[in-house]
């Protein structure tokens, strides 16, 4: 269930992985490699909180198709 802060929705790691259709390993690899930057917010337990915009960008990346060196979005 998303967290709402100041009228903005944030998603935790497990929710992001489920929505985007990726594993936690893939998400953490993207963060480590710099494909996506670390989120600005964390909850009181230190868990990452991702915005809807960040989730949308991850969906785009997860669904990217390459054909003969040409990326198709």
Backbone as JSON, one array per atom type, in Angstrom:
{
  "sequence": "XXXXXXXXXXXXXXXXXXXXXXXXXXXXXXXXXXXXXXXXXXXXXXXXXXXXXXXXXXXXXXXXXXXXXXXXX",
  "N": [[0.84, -1.17, 0.0], [0.66, 2.16, -0.94], [2.4, 4.99, 0.5], [1.29, 8.09, 1.67], [2.48, 11.29, 1.64], [2.36, 14.64, 2.38], [0.39, 14.94, 0.41], [1.41, 13.48, -1.71], [2.08, 10.42, -3.37], [4.03, 7.62, -2.37], [6.04, 4.76, -2.99], [7.09, 1.65, -1.63], [10.0, -0.51, -1.81], [9.26, -3.28, -2.37], [6.71, -2.92, -3.43], [7.28, -1.38, -5.7], [8.8, -3.21, -7.2], [6.86, -5.17, -7.7], [4.92, -3.71, -9.18], [6.42, -2.81, -11.4], [7.41, -5.18, -12.33], [9.83, -6.47, -11.84], [12.7, -7.99, -10.23], [13.9, -7.69, -6.81], [16.64, -7.76, -6.83], [17.26, -6.82, -9.4], [16.27, -4.18, -9.22], [17.96, -3.14, -7.17], [20.4, -3.45, -8.46], [20.12, -1.65, -10.61], [20.07, 0.71, -9.12], [22.64, 0.66, -7.94], [24.29, 0.65, -10.22], [23.7, 3.11, -11.22], [21.68, 3.54, -13.02], [19.29, 4.44, -12.13], [18.81, 6.98, -9.71], [19.33, 6.99, -6.14], [16.4, 7.1, -4.14], [14.96, 10.13, -2.78], [13.63, 10.05, -0.37], [13.03, 8.24, 2.67], [11.39, 5.9, 4.84], [10.59, 5.72, 8.39], [11.9, 3.42, 9.13], [13.98, 3.31, 7.47], [13.53, 2.38, 4.95], [13.41, 2.58, 1.42], [11.59, 5.07, -0.38], [9.78, 5.51, -3.23], [8.78, 7.79, -5.78], [5.78, 8.26, -7.78], [6.56, 9.09, -10.3], [9.18, 8.15, -10.47], [8.69, 5.41, -10.41], [7.29, 5.13, -12.79], [9.32, 5.74, -14.66], [10.97, 3.57, -14.23], [9.33, 1.52, -15.1], [9.3, 2.09, -17.82], [11.99, 1.61, -18.44], [12.12, -1.14, -17.82], [10.54, -2.19, -19.8], [11.81, -1.63, -22.12], [12.96, -2.2, -25.4], [15.47, -3.56, -27.43], [16.73, -3.54, -30.7], [18.97, -4.74, -32.87], [20.91, -2.88, -31.94], [19.43, -0.58, -31.82], [17.44, 1.3, -29.77], [14.13, 0.9, -28.65], [11.3, 2.45, -27.42]],
  "CA": [[0.0, 0.0, 0.0], [1.48, 3.36, -1.02], [2.42, 5.94, 1.61], [1.01, 9.44, 1.2], [3.11, 12.35, 2.42], [2.12, 15.96, 1.78], [-0.43, 14.77, -0.78], [2.14, 12.79, -2.76], [2.19, 8.98, -3.13], [5.35, 7.0, -2.41], [5.97, 3.31, -2.99], [8.24, 0.95, -1.06], [10.73, -1.37, -2.74], [8.49, -4.45, -2.78], [5.61, -2.45, -4.28], [7.88, -0.99, -6.97], [9.15, -4.43, -7.93], [5.62, -5.81, -8.16], [4.31, -2.86, -10.21], [7.29, -2.76, -12.58], [7.61, -6.55, -12.82], [11.25, -6.8, -11.74], [13.1, -8.54, -8.93], [14.62, -6.76, -5.93], [18.01, -7.76, -7.3], [17.32, -5.91, -10.55], [16.11, -2.81, -8.72], [19.17, -2.73, -6.47], [21.47, -3.34, -9.48], [19.9, -0.37, -11.29], [20.48, 1.78, -8.21], [24.09, 0.58, -7.8], [24.92, 1.02, -11.5], [23.38, 4.5, -11.55], [20.6, 3.63, -13.99], [18.37, 5.32, -11.4], [19.44, 7.48, -8.49], [18.67, 6.63, -4.89], [15.27, 7.99, -3.86], [15.23, 11.18, -1.81], [12.93, 9.82, 0.89], [12.98, 6.92, 3.32], [10.48, 5.92, 5.98], [11.28, 5.71, 9.69], [12.73, 2.21, 9.21], [15.07, 3.43, 6.51], [13.14, 1.78, 3.68], [13.32, 3.54, 0.33], [10.26, 5.47, -0.84], [9.87, 5.97, -4.6], [7.63, 8.56, -6.27], [5.09, 7.69, -8.94], [7.37, 9.41, -11.47], [10.31, 7.21, -10.49], [8.15, 4.09, -10.78], [6.97, 5.2, -14.21], [10.59, 5.65, -15.4], [11.45, 2.19, -14.11], [8.49, 0.71, -16.0], [9.79, 2.35, -19.17], [13.26, 0.88, -18.56], [11.85, -2.57, -17.78], [9.86, -2.57, -21.03], [12.61, -1.18, -23.26], [13.33, -3.26, -26.33], [16.56, -3.2, -28.32], [16.79, -4.35, -31.92], [20.16, -4.46, -33.66], [21.58, -1.66, -31.48], [18.5, 0.54, -31.79], [16.52, 1.16, -28.63], [12.74, 1.24, -28.95], [10.57, 2.65, -26.17]],
  "C": [[0.89, 1.24, 0.0], [1.35, 4.23, 0.24], [2.14, 7.32, 1.02], [1.61, 10.44, 2.17], [2.91, 13.67, 1.69], [1.36, 15.84, 0.46], [0.24, 14.06, -1.94], [2.29, 11.32, -2.4], [3.63, 8.51, -3.29], [5.17, 5.49, -2.29], [7.24, 2.72, -2.4], [8.82, -0.01, -2.1], [9.9, -2.54, -3.26], [7.35, -4.06, -3.72], [6.13, -2.07, -5.67], [8.19, -2.22, -7.81], [7.92, -5.13, -8.49], [5.0, -5.03, -9.31], [5.11, -2.93, -11.52], [7.51, -4.15, -13.18], [9.07, -6.95, -12.84], [11.53, -7.39, -10.37], [13.78, -7.44, -8.11], [16.07, -6.64, -6.38], [18.18, -6.8, -8.46], [17.21, -4.47, -10.1], [17.39, -2.33, -8.06], [20.36, -2.61, -7.44], [21.34, -2.03, -10.22], [20.35, 0.79, -10.41], [22.0, 1.83, -8.07], [24.8, 1.06, -9.06], [24.66, 2.47, -11.88], [22.33, 4.65, -12.64], [19.51, 4.55, -13.43], [19.08, 5.76, -10.14], [18.66, 7.0, -7.26], [17.51, 7.59, -4.64], [15.62, 8.99, -2.75], [14.66, 10.87, -0.43], [13.04, 8.38, 1.36], [12.0, 7.03, 4.49], [11.27, 5.79, 7.28], [12.16, 4.49, 9.9], [13.92, 2.26, 8.27], [14.76, 2.82, 5.16], [12.97, 2.87, 2.64], [11.86, 3.81, -0.04], [10.42, 6.11, -2.22], [8.61, 6.72, -5.01], [6.98, 7.83, -7.44], [5.89, 7.94, -10.22], [8.55, 8.45, -11.6], [9.85, 5.82, -10.91], [7.84, 4.05, -12.27], [8.24, 5.08, -15.07], [11.14, 4.24, -15.36], [10.63, 1.26, -15.0], [8.97, 0.86, -17.44], [11.08, 1.57, -19.42], [13.02, -0.63, -18.64], [11.24, -3.06, -19.09], [10.6, -2.14, -22.29], [13.01, -2.38, -24.1], [14.45, -2.74, -27.21], [16.53, -4.13, -29.53], [17.98, -3.87, -32.72], [20.78, -3.11, -33.26], [20.7, -0.44, -31.43], [17.53, 0.32, -30.65], [15.15, 1.67, -29.02], [12.02, 1.37, -27.63], [9.09, 2.53, -26.38]]
}
